Amino acid sequence: MIRKLFGILLATVVAVIVVGFMLPASVTIERSRVMDHSREVAFEVLGDFRHFPQWAPWLARQPEMSWRLEGPSQGVGAALVWKETPEAEQSRLWVVAVDEPRRIDMKMELGGNEADSWFGVTEGQGGVEVTWGMRIEFGALDLVGRYVGLMLPGLVGSDYREGLEQFDEYLSRSPGRVPELPEDTGTGE
């Protein structure tokens, strides 16, 4: 009996490992929304991290979250650093390249993992199309990451969709111009 149970357990472990190696080694998540705003205004707001806490889904959902800006507020080197809870590891999002007025490339560090992230802004039918994307790669032996990667499009994708809706609403508060920033920008600490 024990021999049979051990055989089943061993077969299950081997199957999990074999399937894990067959899973994709990277995941790309993109969500887009067409908005009735000017390309220039959308790009300027996306590129200035002082605006990010006003529309980002995580910061809006957790107003007690600790965050701060590092470096310039916009352009290459601009960074947003946050901790979801006092016990959590610090996370970071920073700009690595800007192709005005089309694309902002960023890196994101979450829980020791690094991912590429970006905002794209293009003229679309019916307005400006804003795209928010992320690509994460898993190491050759990162089987746990590959399994987690199966869930990321659903989890992160819904947050990106919500964030783009909130971004659209944020821009709609100041039609045709960049919204005024609140007095307290640069820290949520």
Protein Blocks (a to p, Z undefined) as FASTA:
>chain_A
ZZmmmmmmmmmmmmmmmmmmmpcfbdcddddddddddfklmmmmmmmmklmmmmpmklmm
mmmbccddehjfedehiacdddfbfkbccdddddfbdcdfkbccddddeehiacdddddd
dddehiacddddddddddfklmmlmmmmmmmmmmmmmmmmmmmmmmmmmmmmmghiacdd
dfbghiaZZ
